[in-house]
Amino acid sequence: MRESEAAVARRENLVLRKETMVRGSHKEVTQEELRRSSETLQRKIHKTLKNQCYLIALQNRNKKLREVCAGSYKLSSSSETVVASLQSQRERLADYSNILKHRCEDLPQHQGVLHHVTQAIEAYIKMSQQ
């Protein structure tokens, strides 16, 4: 009787050890998989936001062109004034971008939002130089 109880206790002990080992190794694998998937998702989000900023800049440009076609937006009379206006606009946007970059450093809790705005401004500057 004692021998059978001891055998049952040994089996239970072995089963508990096996379950503990399986849970421990499974947990480590799961944490590593979560970290990898999190990094992958962050890369995809970052890539999507870049494309989104570029699309917003294109939509704004398209809106201006529609206004020109509809006649509600009047063009400047000479190419010199247009070039000067665009250059001053680029300079103002560059100044805003620099200010936002400094605010990102000063206010780390708002870095995410400010970074998205900065990217949108830089995309617009890049598009206007083309």
C-alpha positions in Angstrom: 0.0 0.0 0.0 2.8 2.4 1.0 4.7 1.5 -2.2 1.7 2.3 -4.4 1.2 5.7 -2.6 4.9 6.5 -3.0 4.6 5.6 -6.7 1.6 7.9 -7.2 3.4 10.7 -5.3 6.4 10.3 -7.6 4.2 10.4 -10.7 2.5 13.5 -9.5 5.8 15.1 -8.7 7.1 14.3 -12.2 3.9 15.6 -13.8 4.2 18.9 -11.9 7.9 19.3 -12.9 7.1 18.6 -16.5 4.2 21.2 -16.5 6.4 23.7 -14.8 9.2 23.3 -17.4 6.7 23.5 -20.2 5.1 26.7 -18.9 8.4 28.3 -18.2 9.8 27.7 -21.7 6.5 28.5 -23.3 6.3 31.8 -21.5 9.8 32.9 -22.7 8.9 32.0 -26.2 5.7 33.9 -26.0 7.4 37.1 -24.6 10.0 37.0 -27.4 7.2 36.5 -30.0 5.3 39.5 -28.5 8.4 41.7 -28.6 9.0 40.8 -32.2 5.5 41.3 -33.3 5.4 44.6 -31.4 8.5 45.8 -33.2 7.1 44.7 -36.6 3.8 46.6 -36.0 5.7 49.7 -34.9 7.7 49.6 -38.2 4.5 49.2 -40.2 2.8 52.1 -38.4 5.9 54.3 -39.0 5.9 53.4 -42.7 2.1 54.0 -43.0 2.4 57.4 -41.3 5.1 58.6 -43.7 2.9 57.6 -46.7 -0.1 59.3 -45.0 1.8 62.6 -44.5 2.7 62.5 -48.2 -0.9 61.8 -49.2 -2.1 64.7 -47.1 0.3 67.1 -48.8 -0.9 65.8 -52.2 -4.5 66.3 -51.2 -3.8 69.9 -50.3 -2.1 70.5 -53.6 -5.0 68.9 -55.4 -7.4 71.1 -53.5 -5.6 74.2 -54.7 -5.5 73.0 -58.3 -9.3 72.4 -58.2 -9.8 75.9 -56.8 -7.7 77.3 -59.7 -9.8 75.3 -62.2 -13.0 76.5 -60.7 -11.9 80.1 -60.8 -12.2 80.7 -57.1 -8.4 80.8 -56.5 -6.6 83.5 -58.4 -3.1 83.0 -59.5 -0.4 85.7 -59.0 0.2 87.8 -62.0 3.9 87.0 -62.6 6.2 84.0 -62.1 8.6 86.1 -59.9 5.9 86.7 -57.3 4.9 83.1 -57.4 8.5 82.0 -56.8 9.0 84.5 -54.1 5.8 83.5 -52.4 6.7 79.8 -52.5 10.2 80.5 -51.1 8.8 82.5 -48.2 6.2 79.8 -47.5 9.0 77.1 -47.5 11.1 79.3 -45.1 8.1 79.7 -42.7 7.4 76.0 -42.8 11.1 75.2 -42.1 10.9 77.6 -39.1 7.8 75.9 -37.9 9.4 72.5 -38.3 12.5 73.6 -36.3 10.3 74.9 -33.5 8.3 71.7 -33.4 11.5 69.7 -33.2 12.7 71.7 -30.3 9.3 71.3 -28.6 9.6 67.5 -29.1 12.8 67.6 -27.1 11.3 69.9 -24.4 8.0 68.0 -24.1 8.7 64.3 -24.4 5.2 63.4 -23.4 3.9 65.0 -26.6 6.7 63.6 -28.9 4.4 61.3 -30.8 1.9 63.9 -31.9 4.5 66.6 -32.6 6.6 64.2 -34.6 3.6 63.4 -36.9 3.0 67.1 -37.5 6.7 67.7 -38.2 6.7 64.8 -40.7 3.7 66.3 -42.5 5.4 69.7 -42.7 8.6 68.2 -44.0 6.6 66.2 -46.6 4.9 69.3 -47.8 8.3 71.2 -48.0 9.7 68.3 -50.0 6.7 68.2 -52.4 6.8 71.9 -52.9 10.4 71.8 -54.0 9.6 69.4 -56.9 
